[in-house]
Structures are given as structure tokens and as C-alpha cells.
Amino acid sequence: MPSNSKKKTWVKPKQIIVTVGHCKYCKKEIINTDSFVSFYKSGHAHYICMKIDADKDSESNGESHLR
């Protein structure tokens, strides 16, 4: 039985870019397309900034990077 209805074509929605906030470490603006983490009470940070800070803390505590 042939269908008389047209095939639906979906239009991909435009990507919406939103400002999330400012980085806790570098103070630069974070947008939703960046790789970032959110903290419970202290805002947001770029993932790389948080990782660098965590590496500095682990070195100062004498922890080894060999795991």
C-alpha cells in the first residue's frame, strides 16, 4: 500500500552558545562549548586549569605520578 504522506525532514537546530561564567583559576570567560567543570559552591573552571592546579597540589604534597 503506497503512502501518500511526504517523508519528514528534520532541520538540525542551530547551536546556541551561552556564557557559563568565569574560570576559578584563570578568570577567563567560559562558554558552554568549552571543556569545563562545575563546583558545588564555588563556580566553574576550565578542565585544563583544574587539572594543572591539581597536579601542582599533588607535587607539593610529595605524591608520585606513577600510579
N, C-alpha and C positions, 0 to 999 in steps of 0.2 A: 504494500500500500504506500504510494508516494506521499510525502509530507509537503504540504503547501506553505508551511511557515518558513521564514528565512532563517538562515543559520545566524545565531547570535555572535556578534563580535564584541569582545571586551576591550575597552581602552584602558591601558595601564595608567593609573593616576600619577600625576606629577609628584616628584619628590619634594616634600616640604622640609625646609631647613629651619631649625629653631635653635635659639641660643639657650644653652643649658645653664650656664653660669660661668664663673671664673675658677681657674685651677688653683687649688690649695697651695701648690708648690711654686709654680712659675707665674701665677697671676694672669695668664693669658686667657682669653675668652674660649670657652668650649662650646662647640655646636654638636647637634645630635648625630652628625655623620662621623665625628671623631671617635677614637677608641678611648673610652673614659670609664672611671669607676665612681660610684656614689657612696658616700659615707653616711651613716645613720644621722648624726647630729652636726657634722662639720662640713657639709657641702660636697663638692666634686673635685676630681683630679684627672689629668691625663693618665692613662695606664702607664706610659713610659716614665713619667715623672714620679709616680708612686713606686715603680719598680726600682728606679735609681736610688730613691730615698731609702727603700727597704734594704738594698744592697749596701749602702753606706752604714746603716744601723747594724747589719749583721757583721760587717768588717770591724766596726768599733767594739762589738761585743766579743770578738775573737772567734766567731763561728766560721767553720770551714765551708767552702763552696762545693766540696766533694761530698756528695750525698749518696 
